[in-house]
Amino acid sequence: MSDMIRILLVDDQKIFVEGLKFVLEARASDIEVVGMGFDGCEAVRLARSLKPEIILMDVRMPRMSGVDAAREIAAEFPEIKIVMFTTFDDDQYVRSAMNHGAIGYLLKNRPPVELINSLRAVKSGIIQIDPTVAVKLLRSDAHGSAETAQIVQAIRTLTGREREVLHLIAQALDNRQIAEHLNVAEQTARNYVSTVYAKLGTTHRMEIMKILNEIDF
């Protein structure tokens, strides 16, 4: 079924993975767990063979961490949406994960119904950050830093269409979705996105979201 959300679960705690598979499939008729991995190396291997829509993956694992696995998977399969699912709310873990291809960062104490809703949102391309983690991220960033000031100044030089594209990027839309929204060819949308990133000097969506939250333009 095309409406099914095909998910790969990756965590070094096998009992946790098996329990999570049971909970997700029992409570959500639109979720199918297509595979289970137990370290970062298996995450990469299973991503290649199973082509899941979403990978729900722990941060700390043996052989290869979730962040390193996310980097490899995102480079090879940018269409796969990666969500880190962990007990660690350290903002450095979050930044590293988001910088290396993750579209979400959720904590394991999240109630099942909220996790399921987050996975459905991720399928639609919406970034999901646990609220407590998001607050820490925003508070840890010094307002008015030199880097922020540079990005704000760069945003003000964008054309009207480039600003529109910037807002769409911040909503975690991919190139195809941006093209549909703008009613242009996907290659045209890709060119707009590349231009915006080049002007801002960043490809980090979280940085873009933080700056847009701080300014009005």
NUMAR-733487 format. One record per residue: x, y, z of N, C-alpha, C, O in turn. Coordinates in steps of 0.05 Angstrom, whole numbers, plus 5000, padded with zeros to 4 digits. Layout:
N
XYZXYZXYZXYZ
...
// end
This chain:
217
501749765000500050005000501850255000503750275015
501150444983502750684981502550865005504351025010
500450835021500051005044501550895068501851035089
502650655066504150545088506750695092508050775073
507550725117510150855124512050625130511750485150
514050595113515950375115518350465132519850645125
518650335156520650435175522750225182522049985185
525250315183527450145193528150235221528650475225
528150045240528950105267531750025272532549795265
533350195285536150125291536850215319536750445326
537650015336538350065364539849825373539149595366
541949865389543549635398542149475420543149265428
539849565431538349415450536149255436534049365429
536649005431534948835415532148815426530148825411
531948785452529248765465527649015460525249015455
529049245462527649505458526649525429524449605425
528349445410527549455382525149285377523249365363
525149035387522948855382520448955395518248935384
520649075419518349185433517249425418514749455415
519049595407518149835393516749755367514749875359
517749545353516449445329513549355335511749425321
513249215357510649115365508749355371506449355361
509749555386508049785393507249945369504850015366
509049995351508450155327506450025309504450145301
506849765304505049625286502349565298500349545284
502349545325499749485339498049735341495549725340
499349965342497850215347497450385322495850575322
498850325300498650485276498350295252500250155244
495950295240495550115217497050205192497250055173
498050455192499550555169502550535172504050645155
503450395192506350365197507150075193505849895204
509250035177510349765173513349775179514849925167
514249615199517049595205518249395186517849155189
519849495167520949315146523549185153524448995140
524749275175527349155183528249265210527349475219
530049115223531249195248534249155247535148945239
535649355256538549345257539549405284538049525300
542049325291542949355318545549505321546749505342
546549635299548749815301548749985275547249935257
550550175274550650355251551350215225550250295204
553150015226553849875202551449735190550949735166
549849605207547349475198545349675187543949625168
545349915199543550125189544150195160542350215143
546750225154547550285126546850055108545750095086
547449815116546949575099543949545094543149495071
542349565114539449535111538149765096536249715082
539250005099538250225083538650165053536850235037
540850045046541349985018539549765007538649774985
539049565024537549335014534449375017532949275000
533649525037530749545042529549805032527149815027
531150015028530150275019527750365035525650425024
527950385062525650485078525150775073526850925063
522750865080522151155078523351305102524451525099
523351175125524251305150526051105165525550865166
528251205176529951055194529851175221530451415225
528951025241528851115269531150985283531250745286
533151145291535751045299536851175324536651415328
538151005340539451105364542051255357543051225335
542951415375545451575371547951415377549751385360
548051295400550451145409550050845404548150725415
551750735387551550455380554350345375556150505368
554850085378557549975373558149975343556450005326
560749945337561849935310561650195295563650305285
559150305292558750565279556450705293554350585297
556850955301554751105315552451175296552751155271
550251245308547951325292548451575275547451595252
550051755285550751995271552451935246551952035224
554451755250556151685227554451525206554851565182
552651355215550951215197549151405182548651375158
548051605196546351795183547851945161546651995140
550352015166551952155146552251985121551852085099
552851735124553151555101550551515086550451525061
548451465101545851415088544851665074543851645051
545051895087544052145074545552205049544352315030
548152145048549752195024548852015001548852104978
548251775007547551574987544551574980543751534957
542851625000539951614996538751865009537451835030
538952094997537852335009534852335012533752495028
533452154998530552135001529651995026527352025035
531451845039530751705064530851905087532852055090
528751915102528552105125529551965150528551755158
531552085163532851965186532052115211532252365213
531051965231530252075257531951945278531951705281
533352105294534851995317532951965340531352135346
533051725353531251655374532951565398534051345397
533151735418535251685438534451785466532451925469
536051725485535651825512537352085517537052215537
539052145498540952375501539752625490539052645466
539552835507538453095497540553305496539953545494
543153225496545353405493545253545466544953415446
545353815467545053965442547253905422546853945398
549553815431551753755412551053505396551753485372
549753305409548853075394546753165373546853065350
544953345381542853425362544153565338543453505315
545953755343547153905322548653725303548453745278
550153535315551653355298549853185281550353145257
547653085292545752915277544453075255544252975233
543553315261542153475241544153565219543353605196
546553605226548653685206549353455188550353495166
548753215197549552975181547152835169547352595163
544952975165542752855149540252785164538252725151
540152805190537652745205535552965201536253195200
533052885199530853075197529353095224527553255227
530052915243528752925269530452825291532452685287
529752915316531252835339529252805362528253005373
528552555369526452505389527552345412529352185409
526452395436527352255460525552005464523252005457
526851805476525451545480523151555500521651365502
523051765516520851775535518251885523516351935537
518251935497515952035483513751825483514351595476
511251895490509051705490508651585462509051725442
507751335459507451215433505751375414506451395390
503551485423501851635405503251875393502851945370
504852005410506352245400508552155381509152295361
509851935386511851825368510651765341511851835320
508351635341507051565316506251815300506651825276
505252015314504552265300507052405289506952515267
509252385303511752505294512752355269513652485250
512452095268513351945245511552005221512552025198
509052055225507252135203508052405193507952455169
508752585211509652855203512252835187512652975167
514152665196516652635182516152525154517552615135
514252345151513652245124512952475105513552465081
511652675116510852905100513153105097512753315084
515353045109517753225106517953435127519553625123
516553405149516653615170518653535191518653315202
520453715197522553675217521253625244519353775252
522253435259521153375285523453375306525253215305
523253575324525253595346523653585372521753735375
524553415390523253405416523153685428525253815428
520853765439520654045450522754115470523754345469
523453935488525453995508528154045495529754205504
528753885474531253915460531254185445533354325444
529054245432528954495416529454735434530754925426
528254735458528654955477531654985484532655205485
532954765489535754765496537454875473539355035477
536654805449538154895425537955205423539955335419
535555305425535155585422536555745444537655955440
536455635469537655785491540655775490542055955501
541755565478544655535478546055705457548455755457
544455805438545555975417545656265426543556375434
547956385425548156665434546856845413547556835389
544956995422543657185404545557405395547157505411
545357475370547057695360549957615355551657795354
550557355353553257275347554057375320552357455303
556657385315557657475289556657305266555957405245
556557045271555656855250552656915243551856915220
551056945265548257005261547857265246546157275228
549357465253549157725240549757705210548457835194
551757545204552457505175550157375160549557455138
548957175172546757025159544357215155543057215135
543757365176541557555175541957755152540157815137
544457855151545058045129544757915102543758035083
545657655100545357515074542457475067541757495044
540757415087537957375081536657625070534957615052
537557855079536458105070537158175041536058355029
539158025031539958075003538557884984538857904959
536957694994535557504977533357634961532157834970
532957534937530657634921528057534933528057364951
525857634924523257554934522857254930521857124948
523557144907523156864902525056704919524356484929
527556794923529456654940528456644969528956454983
527156864978526056865006523856655008523556525029
522256644987520056444987521256164989520255995004
523356114974524655854975525855805002525755575012
526956005015528055985041526055885061526555715078
523656005060521455925078520755635073520155485092
520755545049520055265042522155075052521554855062
524755165050526954995060526554965090526954745101
525955185104525555175133523354995142523254905165
521454945124519154755129519854475123518254295125
522454425115523554155109522354035084522353795081
521454205065520554105039522954025023525054165023
522753805008524953724991524653874964522754024960
526553824946526553964920523953924904522954104891
522953674904520553614889518153764900516553874885
517953774927515753914939515954214935513854354931
518354324936518754604930517954674902516654874896
518754494883517954534855514954534851513854704837
513554354865510654344863509454594874507554704863
510554694897509454934910509855174892508055344890
512155194879512755424862511755394833511755574817
510755144827509855084800512055124779511755254759
514455014786516755024768517854744765517054554780
519754704747521054444743522754384768523754574781
523154124773524754054797527554154795528754234815
528754154771531454254768531654554774533554644785
529554704766529454984773529355024803530755204814
527654864817527554884846530254814858531154944877
531554614847534254534858536154764855537854814872
536054904832537855134828537255354848539155484858
534655414853533955614873535155544901536255704915
534755284908535655194935538655224937539755314957
540155144916543055174916543955464919545855524933
542555634905543155924907542756034935544356184945
540455954947539856054974541955954994543056105010
542655694993544655585011547355725006548855785026
548055774981550655904975550756184987552756264998
548556334984548556604994548656615025549856795036
547356415037547356415067549856285078550456315102
551256135062553756005071553155785091554855725108
550855655089550255435106548355245092546755325075
548454985100546454795090545054665114543954445112
545254795137544154685162541354795166540955035172
539354625164536554715166535954825194534355015197
537154705215536654805242537555095245536355255258
539855155232540855435234538855625220538355835229
537855535197535955695182533455735199532455965201
532455525211530055545228530455735251528755895258
532855715264533355895287533456185278532256355292
534756245256534956525246532156625239531456855246
530556465225527856565217526156605242524356775242
526756455264525256495289525956755302524356865318
528356855296529357095310528757355296528757565308
528357335270528057595254525357595240524057395237
524657825231522257865216522957995190523958225189
522557855168523357965142521257895121521657975097
// end
